[in-house]
Amino acid sequence: MKNPMSETGIAEDLIRSYVQFGCAEIHAKSLYEKTIAELNNGIVDVTDAEIRTKHLERAEMFKGDINSYAEMRRNIMRKLLAMFPNGDKAMWCQAKHLGIGMMTLFEAYQGSDDDVELLHMAYEANEAFTLAMSRFLGVEISSCAACFADSIKGEE
């Protein structure tokens, strides 16, 4: 399966997609936890039935989002493993967590005032993620993002 019009290739697009769904999953989890904490810690008036009901509905919505985003992420990761039969499923969790961590760290840098230390940390996280993805997909092991991208594009 190739997409000759893509600069990156289908596999890289899928990797970016699952990382973004993972990040959305984490954001929904944070919103769920915040909503529950507001109820449990008296930040909202739980004696007002309408307010309490709205918060509970909001919590359920975020809970549904978590499950929905997680399932989309899992389906994308399964697709990647199907595309790369030499992949190592044991690397699934590392690939997931390092991808989310890498993106979240980069977002921290983006929110900073051009903090060079955060940018360096984001690059290091990207190298760790690339190494884990190399193992997950069973391609030539590399922490070099450009090398990894070339190796997966050749395997599609």
VMD Tcl script that builds the backbone (N, CA, C; Angstrom):
set m [mol new atoms 468]
animate dup $m
set s [atomselect $m all]
$s set {name element resname resid chain x y z} {
  {N N MET 1 A 0.860 -1.166 0.000}
  {CA C MET 1 A 0.000 0.000 0.000}
  {C C MET 1 A 0.908 1.231 0.000}
  {N N LYS 2 A 0.881 1.968 -1.079}
  {CA C LYS 2 A 1.715 3.158 -1.181}
  {C C LYS 2 A 0.869 4.359 -1.565}
  {N N ASN 3 A 1.336 5.496 -1.170}
  {CA C ASN 3 A 0.708 6.743 -1.555}
  {C C ASN 3 A 1.804 7.602 -2.180}
  {N N PRO 4 A 1.948 7.539 -3.501}
  {CA C PRO 4 A 3.042 8.257 -4.151}
  {C C PRO 4 A 2.926 9.776 -4.025}
  {N N MET 5 A 1.766 10.280 -3.666}
  {CA C MET 5 A 1.584 11.728 -3.537}
  {C C MET 5 A 1.972 12.219 -2.138}
  {N N SER 6 A 2.233 11.282 -1.223}
  {CA C SER 6 A 2.566 11.653 0.145}
  {C C SER 6 A 4.061 11.881 0.282}
  {N N GLU 7 A 4.394 12.954 0.954}
  {CA C GLU 7 A 5.813 13.247 1.222}
  {C C GLU 7 A 6.376 12.267 2.242}
  {N N THR 8 A 5.549 11.818 3.158}
  {CA C THR 8 A 6.037 11.000 4.258}
  {C C THR 8 A 5.739 9.520 4.103}
  {N N GLY 9 A 4.689 9.144 3.455}
  {CA C GLY 9 A 4.292 7.745 3.369}
  {C C GLY 9 A 3.167 7.444 4.342}
  {N N ILE 10 A 2.454 6.384 4.024}
  {CA C ILE 10 A 1.277 6.011 4.805}
  {C C ILE 10 A 1.654 5.629 6.231}
  {N N ALA 11 A 2.734 4.865 6.398}
  {CA C ALA 11 A 3.118 4.434 7.749}
  {C C ALA 11 A 3.417 5.633 8.640}
  {N N GLU 12 A 4.162 6.593 8.128}
  {CA C GLU 12 A 4.471 7.770 8.951}
  {C C GLU 12 A 3.210 8.563 9.259}
  {N N ASP 13 A 2.306 8.651 8.306}
  {CA C ASP 13 A 1.022 9.319 8.559}
  {C C ASP 13 A 0.253 8.599 9.666}
  {N N LEU 14 A 0.270 7.262 9.637}
  {CA C LEU 14 A -0.420 6.489 10.673}
  {C C LEU 14 A 0.237 6.672 12.033}
  {N N ILE 15 A 1.560 6.744 12.062}
  {CA C ILE 15 A 2.261 6.971 13.329}
  {C C ILE 15 A 1.866 8.329 13.900}
  {N N ARG 16 A 1.893 9.350 13.065}
  {CA C ARG 16 A 1.493 10.685 13.538}
  {C C ARG 16 A 0.045 10.666 14.034}
  {N N SER 17 A -0.788 9.939 13.328}
  {CA C SER 17 A -2.200 9.867 13.695}
  {C C SER 17 A -2.388 9.183 15.045}
  {N N TYR 18 A -1.742 8.038 15.258}
  {CA C TYR 18 A -1.958 7.360 16.542}
  {C C TYR 18 A -1.388 8.181 17.702}
  {N N VAL 19 A -0.274 8.879 17.480}
  {CA C VAL 19 A 0.269 9.731 18.540}
  {C C VAL 19 A -0.733 10.833 18.879}
  {N N GLN 20 A -1.347 11.430 17.866}
  {CA C GLN 20 A -2.312 12.506 18.119}
  {C C GLN 20 A -3.561 11.984 18.835}
  {N N PHE 21 A -4.033 10.782 18.448}
  {CA C PHE 21 A -5.176 10.212 19.166}
  {C C PHE 21 A -4.799 9.894 20.614}
  {N N GLY 22 A -3.570 9.436 20.834}
  {CA C GLY 22 A -3.098 9.190 22.189}
  {C C GLY 22 A -3.063 10.473 23.010}
  {N N CYS 23 A -2.603 11.560 22.391}
  {CA C CYS 23 A -2.574 12.853 23.083}
  {C C CYS 23 A -3.995 13.333 23.394}
  {N N ALA 24 A -4.913 13.145 22.453}
  {CA C ALA 24 A -6.312 13.525 22.690}
  {C C ALA 24 A -6.899 12.687 23.823}
  {N N GLU 25 A -6.513 11.430 23.880}
  {CA C GLU 25 A -6.947 10.527 24.951}
  {C C GLU 25 A -6.491 11.069 26.317}
  {N N ILE 26 A -5.247 11.501 26.406}
  {CA C ILE 26 A -4.699 12.047 27.649}
  {C C ILE 26 A -5.413 13.361 28.023}
  {N N HIS 27 A -5.671 14.205 27.022}
  {CA C HIS 27 A -6.390 15.461 27.299}
  {C C HIS 27 A -7.803 15.173 27.823}
  {N N ALA 28 A -8.484 14.210 27.203}
  {CA C ALA 28 A -9.830 13.857 27.661}
  {C C ALA 28 A -9.780 13.294 29.082}
  {N N LYS 29 A -8.740 12.503 29.384}
  {CA C LYS 29 A -8.562 11.962 30.739}
  {C C LYS 29 A -8.381 13.105 31.739}
  {N N SER 30 A -7.582 14.093 31.387}
  {CA C SER 30 A -7.372 15.242 32.279}
  {C C SER 30 A -8.673 16.003 32.505}
  {N N LEU 31 A -9.446 16.195 31.454}
  {CA C LEU 31 A -10.732 16.900 31.588}
  {C C LEU 31 A -11.718 16.101 32.434}
  {N N TYR 32 A -11.711 14.783 32.263}
  {CA C TYR 32 A -12.563 13.919 33.079}
  {C C TYR 32 A -12.182 14.064 34.556}
  {N N GLU 33 A -10.869 13.952 34.832}
  {CA C GLU 33 A -10.400 14.043 36.219}
  {C C GLU 33 A -10.697 15.409 36.823}
  {N N LYS 34 A -10.533 16.463 36.040}
  {CA C LYS 34 A -10.824 17.818 36.520}
  {C C LYS 34 A -12.313 17.953 36.873}
  {N N THR 35 A -13.158 17.430 36.024}
  {CA C THR 35 A -14.604 17.511 36.247}
  {C C THR 35 A -15.007 16.759 37.511}
  {N N ILE 36 A -14.446 15.561 37.699}
  {CA C ILE 36 A -14.744 14.775 38.901}
  {C C ILE 36 A -14.200 15.482 40.148}
  {N N ALA 37 A -12.987 16.042 40.046}
  {CA C ALA 37 A -12.391 16.756 41.185}
  {C C ALA 37 A -13.235 17.961 41.572}
  {N N GLU 38 A -13.784 18.657 40.585}
  {CA C GLU 38 A -14.647 19.806 40.884}
  {C C GLU 38 A -15.866 19.368 41.680}
  {N N LEU 39 A -16.415 18.190 41.342}
  {CA C LEU 39 A -17.562 17.658 42.081}
  {C C LEU 39 A -17.155 17.233 43.488}
  {N N ASN 40 A -16.055 16.518 43.593}
  {CA C ASN 40 A -15.641 15.934 44.873}
  {C C ASN 40 A -15.048 16.937 45.849}
  {N N ASN 41 A -14.592 18.056 45.363}
  {CA C ASN 41 A -13.911 19.021 46.230}
  {C C ASN 41 A -14.687 20.311 46.437}
  {N N GLY 42 A -15.975 20.294 46.120}
  {CA C GLY 42 A -16.822 21.438 46.390}
  {C C GLY 42 A -16.561 22.659 45.526}
  {N N ILE 43 A -15.895 22.472 44.405}
  {CA C ILE 43 A -15.628 23.598 43.506}
  {C C ILE 43 A -16.906 24.004 42.774}
  {N N VAL 44 A -17.788 23.044 42.589}
  {CA C VAL 44 A -19.114 23.351 42.041}
  {C C VAL 44 A -20.147 23.021 43.115}
  {N N ASP 45 A -21.265 23.655 43.015}
  {CA C ASP 45 A -22.329 23.486 44.000}
  {C C ASP 45 A -23.058 22.170 43.739}
  {N N VAL 46 A -22.675 21.125 44.479}
  {CA C VAL 46 A -23.288 19.815 44.279}
  {C C VAL 46 A -24.693 19.729 44.873}
  {N N THR 47 A -25.070 20.742 45.644}
  {CA C THR 47 A -26.432 20.739 46.196}
  {C C THR 47 A -27.438 21.197 45.140}
  {N N ASP 48 A -26.942 21.863 44.109}
  {CA C ASP 48 A -27.800 22.286 42.997}
  {C C ASP 48 A -27.883 21.123 42.006}
  {N N ALA 49 A -29.047 20.492 41.931}
  {CA C ALA 49 A -29.229 19.293 41.104}
  {C C ALA 49 A -28.888 19.538 39.635}
  {N N GLU 50 A -29.239 20.698 39.122}
  {CA C GLU 50 A -28.976 20.995 37.708}
  {C C GLU 50 A -27.472 21.086 37.434}
  {N N ILE 51 A -26.756 21.760 38.296}
  {CA C ILE 51 A -25.294 21.900 38.132}
  {C C ILE 51 A -24.628 20.539 38.290}
  {N N ARG 52 A -25.039 19.784 39.316}
  {CA C ARG 52 A -24.468 18.455 39.544}
  {C C ARG 52 A -24.715 17.553 38.340}
  {N N THR 53 A -25.930 17.568 37.822}
  {CA C THR 53 A -26.271 16.737 36.669}
  {C C THR 53 A -25.437 17.112 35.447}
  {N N LYS 54 A -25.286 18.418 35.201}
  {CA C LYS 54 A -24.469 18.865 34.062}
  {C C LYS 54 A -23.025 18.400 34.199}
  {N N HIS 55 A -22.489 18.477 35.406}
  {CA C HIS 55 A -21.098 18.033 35.619}
  {C C HIS 55 A -20.970 16.518 35.439}
  {N N LEU 56 A -21.941 15.783 35.936}
  {CA C LEU 56 A -21.904 14.327 35.765}
  {C C LEU 56 A -22.023 13.949 34.285}
  {N N GLU 57 A -22.883 14.650 33.551}
  {CA C GLU 57 A -23.012 14.408 32.111}
  {C C GLU 57 A -21.713 14.752 31.387}
  {N N ARG 58 A -21.101 15.845 31.814}
  {CA C ARG 58 A -19.821 16.261 31.222}
  {C C ARG 58 A -18.741 15.203 31.498}
  {N N ALA 59 A -18.704 14.685 32.716}
  {CA C ALA 59 A -17.747 13.631 33.058}
  {C C ALA 59 A -17.974 12.393 32.191}
  {N N GLU 60 A -19.216 12.005 32.011}
  {CA C GLU 60 A -19.526 10.846 31.170}
  {C C GLU 60 A -19.128 11.085 29.718}
  {N N MET 61 A -19.310 12.316 29.233}
  {CA C MET 61 A -18.902 12.650 27.872}
  {C C MET 61 A -17.394 12.454 27.722}
  {N N PHE 62 A -16.611 12.975 28.681}
  {CA C PHE 62 A -15.155 12.829 28.607}
  {C C PHE 62 A -14.745 11.365 28.719}
  {N N LYS 63 A -15.450 10.617 29.551}
  {CA C LYS 63 A -15.172 9.187 29.686}
  {C C LYS 63 A -15.398 8.481 28.347}
  {N N GLY 64 A -16.473 8.838 27.667}
  {CA C GLY 64 A -16.737 8.279 26.343}
  {C C GLY 64 A -15.667 8.674 25.342}
  {N N ASP 65 A -15.205 9.925 25.416}
  {CA C ASP 65 A -14.127 10.389 24.538}
  {C C ASP 65 A -12.858 9.571 24.760}
  {N N ILE 66 A -12.516 9.335 26.031}
  {CA C ILE 66 A -11.322 8.548 26.353}
  {C C ILE 66 A -11.402 7.195 25.655}
  {N N ASN 67 A -12.524 6.522 25.820}
  {CA C ASN 67 A -12.693 5.193 25.231}
  {C C ASN 67 A -12.668 5.235 23.705}
  {N N SER 68 A -13.321 6.226 23.139}
  {CA C SER 68 A -13.373 6.355 21.683}
  {C C SER 68 A -11.982 6.619 21.100}
  {N N TYR 69 A -11.252 7.571 21.687}
  {CA C TYR 69 A -9.914 7.902 21.195}
  {C C TYR 69 A -8.953 6.730 21.381}
  {N N ALA 70 A -9.088 6.030 22.509}
  {CA C ALA 70 A -8.217 4.876 22.767}
  {C C ALA 70 A -8.454 3.790 21.726}
  {N N GLU 71 A -9.705 3.553 21.385}
  {CA C GLU 71 A -10.002 2.522 20.389}
  {C C GLU 71 A -9.483 2.924 19.005}
  {N N MET 72 A -9.613 4.194 18.651}
  {CA C MET 72 A -9.063 4.645 17.366}
  {C C MET 72 A -7.543 4.472 17.357}
  {N N ARG 73 A -6.882 4.856 18.465}
  {CA C ARG 73 A -5.431 4.702 18.552}
  {C C ARG 73 A -5.038 3.237 18.431}
  {N N ARG 74 A -5.738 2.357 19.129}
  {CA C ARG 74 A -5.426 0.923 19.064}
  {C C ARG 74 A -5.595 0.381 17.647}
  {N N ASN 75 A -6.663 0.792 16.975}
  {CA C ASN 75 A -6.883 0.320 15.602}
  {C C ASN 75 A -5.756 0.759 14.668}
  {N N ILE 76 A -5.287 1.972 14.844}
  {CA C ILE 76 A -4.187 2.468 14.007}
  {C C ILE 76 A -2.918 1.680 14.310}
  {N N MET 77 A -2.651 1.421 15.586}
  {CA C MET 77 A -1.455 0.669 15.955}
  {C C MET 77 A -1.548 -0.767 15.426}
  {N N ARG 78 A -2.727 -1.362 15.450}
  {CA C ARG 78 A -2.911 -2.705 14.882}
  {C C ARG 78 A -2.644 -2.696 13.372}
  {N N LYS 79 A -3.119 -1.650 12.714}
  {CA C LYS 79 A -2.888 -1.511 11.272}
  {C C LYS 79 A -1.389 -1.444 10.983}
  {N N LEU 80 A -0.667 -0.660 11.796}
  {CA C LEU 80 A 0.784 -0.565 11.614}
  {C C LEU 80 A 1.444 -1.933 11.777}
  {N N LEU 81 A 1.063 -2.680 12.804}
  {CA C LEU 81 A 1.642 -4.012 13.002}
  {C C LEU 81 A 1.315 -4.933 11.827}
  {N N ALA 82 A 0.117 -4.806 11.266}
  {CA C ALA 82 A -0.247 -5.621 10.104}
  {C C ALA 82 A 0.597 -5.248 8.881}
  {N N MET 83 A 0.939 -3.973 8.759}
  {CA C MET 83 A 1.759 -3.512 7.636}
  {C C MET 83 A 3.219 -3.952 7.782}
  {N N PHE 84 A 3.659 -4.190 9.019}
  {CA C PHE 84 A 5.052 -4.540 9.298}
  {C C PHE 84 A 5.080 -5.874 10.046}
  {N N PRO 85 A 5.019 -6.988 9.311}
  {CA C PRO 85 A 4.906 -8.308 9.941}
  {C C PRO 85 A 6.098 -8.694 10.830}
  {N N ASN 86 A 7.222 -8.021 10.706}
  {CA C ASN 86 A 8.372 -8.307 11.565}
  {C C ASN 86 A 8.363 -7.464 12.837}
  {N N GLY 87 A 7.263 -6.740 13.054}
  {CA C GLY 87 A 7.164 -5.874 14.219}
  {C C GLY 87 A 7.142 -6.651 15.525}
  {N N ASP 88 A 7.466 -5.968 16.599}
  {CA C ASP 88 A 7.530 -6.564 17.935}
  {C C ASP 88 A 6.400 -5.989 18.779}
  {N N LYS 89 A 5.333 -6.773 18.928}
  {CA C LYS 89 A 4.157 -6.319 19.679}
  {C C LYS 89 A 4.494 -6.008 21.137}
  {N N ALA 90 A 5.582 -6.587 21.660}
  {CA C ALA 90 A 5.988 -6.306 23.034}
  {C C ALA 90 A 6.381 -4.845 23.220}
  {N N MET 91 A 6.660 -4.156 22.124}
  {CA C MET 91 A 7.040 -2.743 22.181}
  {C C MET 91 A 5.822 -1.809 22.123}
  {N N TRP 92 A 4.631 -2.376 22.059}
  {CA C TRP 92 A 3.389 -1.603 21.923}
  {C C TRP 92 A 3.304 -0.470 22.942}
  {N N CYS 93 A 3.427 -0.790 24.220}
  {CA C CYS 93 A 3.253 0.227 25.274}
  {C C CYS 93 A 4.358 1.274 25.238}
  {N N GLN 94 A 5.587 0.849 24.982}
  {CA C GLN 94 A 6.660 1.834 24.896}
  {C C GLN 94 A 6.425 2.784 23.732}
  {N N ALA 95 A 6.025 2.231 22.590}
  {CA C ALA 95 A 5.755 3.083 21.420}
  {C C ALA 95 A 4.622 4.063 21.727}
  {N N LYS 96 A 3.608 3.587 22.422}
  {CA C LYS 96 A 2.477 4.454 22.781}
  {C C LYS 96 A 2.916 5.550 23.751}
  {N N HIS 97 A 3.510 5.165 24.860}
  {CA C HIS 97 A 3.855 6.140 25.898}
  {C C HIS 97 A 4.929 7.118 25.446}
  {N N LEU 98 A 5.940 6.635 24.736}
  {CA C LEU 98 A 6.984 7.541 24.265}
  {C C LEU 98 A 6.450 8.502 23.212}
  {N N GLY 99 A 5.509 8.050 22.386}
  {CA C GLY 99 A 4.901 8.940 21.394}
  {C C GLY 99 A 4.121 10.067 22.057}
  {N N ILE 100 A 3.331 9.720 23.052}
  {CA C ILE 100 A 2.551 10.732 23.769}
  {C C ILE 100 A 3.483 11.653 24.550}
  {N N GLY 101 A 4.491 11.065 25.211}
  {CA C GLY 101 A 5.441 11.865 25.970}
  {C C GLY 101 A 6.215 12.824 25.082}
  {N N MET 102 A 6.637 12.338 23.915}
  {CA C MET 102 A 7.377 13.168 22.971}
  {C C MET 102 A 6.538 14.373 22.542}
  {N N MET 103 A 5.303 14.124 22.183}
  {CA C MET 103 A 4.441 15.203 21.697}
  {C C MET 103 A 4.111 16.184 22.815}
  {N N THR 104 A 3.852 15.677 24.003}
  {CA C THR 104 A 3.525 16.539 25.135}
  {C C THR 104 A 4.721 17.417 25.513}
  {N N LEU 105 A 5.910 16.843 25.455}
  {CA C LEU 105 A 7.113 17.622 25.748}
  {C C LEU 105 A 7.329 18.708 24.700}
  {N N PHE 106 A 7.054 18.378 23.444}
  {CA C PHE 106 A 7.183 19.382 22.398}
  {C C PHE 106 A 6.154 20.499 22.596}
  {N N GLU 107 A 4.943 20.145 23.028}
  {CA C GLU 107 A 3.931 21.161 23.312}
  {C C GLU 107 A 4.376 22.059 24.476}
  {N N ALA 108 A 5.081 21.478 25.453}
  {CA C ALA 108 A 5.619 22.292 26.555}
  {C C ALA 108 A 6.615 23.303 26.003}
  {N N TYR 109 A 7.457 22.842 25.084}
  {CA C TYR 109 A 8.406 23.772 24.461}
  {C C TYR 109 A 7.648 24.876 23.706}
  {N N GLN 110 A 6.631 24.489 22.943}
  {CA C GLN 110 A 5.871 25.476 22.170}
  {C C GLN 110 A 5.236 26.526 23.075}
  {N N GLY 111 A 4.833 26.117 24.271}
  {CA C GLY 111 A 4.210 27.045 25.212}
  {C C GLY 111 A 5.214 27.880 25.986}
  {N N SER 112 A 6.474 27.526 25.850}
  {CA C SER 112 A 7.513 28.265 26.587}
  {C C SER 112 A 7.916 29.505 25.802}
  {N N ASP 113 A 8.766 30.261 26.427}
  {CA C ASP 113 A 9.318 31.447 25.758}
  {C C ASP 113 A 10.610 31.031 25.063}
  {N N ASP 114 A 10.478 30.074 24.122}
  {CA C ASP 114 A 11.623 29.555 23.362}
  {C C ASP 114 A 12.698 28.995 24.287}
  {N N ASP 115 A 12.264 28.161 25.256}
  {CA C ASP 115 A 13.171 27.551 26.228}
  {C C ASP 115 A 14.022 26.493 25.528}
  {N N VAL 116 A 15.295 26.777 25.356}
  {CA C VAL 116 A 16.208 25.910 24.620}
  {C C VAL 116 A 16.361 24.556 25.307}
  {N N GLU 117 A 16.327 24.548 26.632}
  {CA C GLU 117 A 16.438 23.283 27.366}
  {C C GLU 117 A 15.243 22.383 27.066}
  {N N LEU 118 A 14.039 22.962 27.030}
  {CA C LEU 118 A 12.855 22.168 26.674}
  {C C LEU 118 A 12.942 21.656 25.239}
  {N N LEU 119 A 13.441 22.474 24.342}
  {CA C LEU 119 A 13.598 22.037 22.949}
  {C C LEU 119 A 14.571 20.864 22.876}
  {N N HIS 120 A 15.674 20.940 23.596}
  {CA C HIS 120 A 16.645 19.848 23.626}
  {C C HIS 120 A 15.995 18.577 24.192}
  {N N MET 121 A 15.226 18.730 25.260}
  {CA C MET 121 A 14.534 17.585 25.850}
  {C C MET 121 A 13.546 16.978 24.857}
  {N N ALA 122 A 12.869 17.823 24.089}
  {CA C ALA 122 A 11.919 17.340 23.085}
  {C C ALA 122 A 12.642 16.533 22.001}
  {N N TYR 123 A 13.813 17.000 21.586}
  {CA C TYR 123 A 14.598 16.253 20.593}
  {C C TYR 123 A 15.049 14.906 21.158}
  {N N GLU 124 A 15.467 14.882 22.419}
  {CA C GLU 124 A 15.866 13.623 23.044}
  {C C GLU 124 A 14.678 12.658 23.133}
  {N N ALA 125 A 13.513 13.195 23.467}
  {CA C ALA 125 A 12.308 12.367 23.536}
  {C C ALA 125 A 11.968 11.819 22.155}
  {N N ASN 126 A 12.160 12.624 21.116}
  {CA C ASN 126 A 11.895 12.172 19.757}
  {C C ASN 126 A 12.828 11.017 19.380}
  {N N GLU 127 A 14.083 11.114 19.797}
  {CA C GLU 127 A 15.036 10.029 19.516}
  {C C GLU 127 A 14.606 8.736 20.212}
  {N N ALA 128 A 14.190 8.836 21.476}
  {CA C ALA 128 A 13.729 7.657 22.217}
  {C C ALA 128 A 12.483 7.062 21.557}
  {N N PHE 129 A 11.573 7.920 21.116}
  {CA C PHE 129 A 10.366 7.465 20.433}
  {C C PHE 129 A 10.721 6.775 19.114}
  {N N THR 130 A 11.614 7.363 18.354}
  {CA C THR 130 A 12.008 6.792 17.064}
  {C C THR 130 A 12.637 5.421 17.257}
  {N N LEU 131 A 13.450 5.274 18.274}
  {CA C LEU 131 A 14.067 3.989 18.583}
  {C C LEU 131 A 12.998 2.954 18.935}
  {N N ALA 132 A 12.043 3.337 19.780}
  {CA C ALA 132 A 10.960 2.423 20.154}
  {C C ALA 132 A 10.111 2.051 18.940}
  {N N MET 133 A 9.837 3.023 18.064}
  {CA C MET 133 A 9.048 2.731 16.861}
  {C C MET 133 A 9.795 1.798 15.915}
  {N N SER 134 A 11.119 1.956 15.826}
  {CA C SER 134 A 11.923 1.049 14.995}
  {C C SER 134 A 11.731 -0.383 15.472}
  {N N ARG 135 A 11.769 -0.566 16.771}
  {CA C ARG 135 A 11.592 -1.901 17.351}
  {C C ARG 135 A 10.150 -2.386 17.185}
  {N N PHE 136 A 9.201 -1.501 17.429}
  {CA C PHE 136 A 7.781 -1.858 17.314}
  {C C PHE 136 A 7.449 -2.340 15.903}
  {N N LEU 137 A 7.985 -1.664 14.903}
  {CA C LEU 137 A 7.680 -2.027 13.513}
  {C C LEU 137 A 8.641 -3.066 12.953}
  {N N GLY 138 A 9.712 -3.357 13.667}
  {CA C GLY 138 A 10.650 -4.373 13.193}
  {C C GLY 138 A 11.475 -3.920 12.009}
  {N N VAL 139 A 11.807 -2.648 11.972}
  {CA C VAL 139 A 12.653 -2.128 10.894}
  {C C VAL 139 A 14.036 -1.833 11.471}
  {N N GLU 140 A 14.949 -1.426 10.632}
  {CA C GLU 140 A 16.304 -1.137 11.088}
  {C C GLU 140 A 16.256 -0.208 12.298}
  {N N ILE 141 A 16.908 -0.636 13.367}
  {CA C ILE 141 A 16.875 0.112 14.621}
  {C C ILE 141 A 17.692 1.396 14.476}
  {N N SER 142 A 17.017 2.507 14.728}
  {CA C SER 142 A 17.680 3.800 14.596}
  {C C SER 142 A 16.966 4.823 15.460}
  {N N SER 143 A 17.763 5.741 16.050}
  {CA C SER 143 A 17.155 6.869 16.769}
  {C C SER 143 A 17.106 8.090 15.859}
  {N N CYS 144 A 17.611 7.948 14.641}
  {CA C CYS 144 A 17.608 9.038 13.655}
  {C C CYS 144 A 16.244 9.086 12.976}
  {N N ALA 145 A 15.514 10.173 13.171}
  {CA C ALA 145 A 14.155 10.281 12.631}
  {C C ALA 145 A 14.136 10.197 11.108}
  {N N ALA 146 A 15.069 10.852 10.445}
  {CA C ALA 146 A 15.103 10.824 8.980}
  {C C ALA 146 A 15.410 9.409 8.480}
  {N N CYS 147 A 16.349 8.716 9.145}
  {CA C CYS 147 A 16.693 7.342 8.757}
  {C C CYS 147 A 15.489 6.424 8.949}
  {N N PHE 148 A 14.813 6.596 10.086}
  {CA C PHE 148 A 13.629 5.799 10.382}
  {C C PHE 148 A 12.556 6.033 9.322}
  {N N ALA 149 A 12.321 7.299 8.986}
  {CA C ALA 149 A 11.293 7.628 7.988}
  {C C ALA 149 A 11.623 6.974 6.655}
  {N N ASP 150 A 12.873 6.987 6.259}
  {CA C ASP 150 A 13.272 6.347 5.015}
  {C C ASP 150 A 13.063 4.840 5.080}
  {N N SER 151 A 13.386 4.230 6.236}
  {CA C SER 151 A 13.263 2.782 6.339}
  {C C SER 151 A 11.804 2.328 6.302}
  {N N ILE 152 A 10.894 3.073 6.918}
  {CA C ILE 152 A 9.492 2.645 6.902}
  {C C ILE 152 A 8.834 2.933 5.565}
  {N N LYS 153 A 9.267 3.993 4.899}
  {CA C LYS 153 A 8.684 4.283 3.591}
  {C C LYS 153 A 9.061 3.188 2.604}
  {N N GLY 154 A 10.257 2.673 2.729}
  {CA C GLY 154 A 10.710 1.585 1.869}
  {C C GLY 154 A 10.027 0.273 2.134}
  {N N GLU 155 A 9.475 0.101 3.336}
  {CA C GLU 155 A 8.834 -1.148 3.732}
  {C C GLU 155 A 7.345 -1.187 3.372}
  {N N GLU 156 A 6.743 -0.051 3.078}
  {CA C GLU 156 A 5.280 -0.024 2.842}
  {C C GLU 156 A 4.918 -0.854 1.638}
}
mol reanalyze $m
mol bondsrecalc $m
mol representation Tube
mol addrep $m
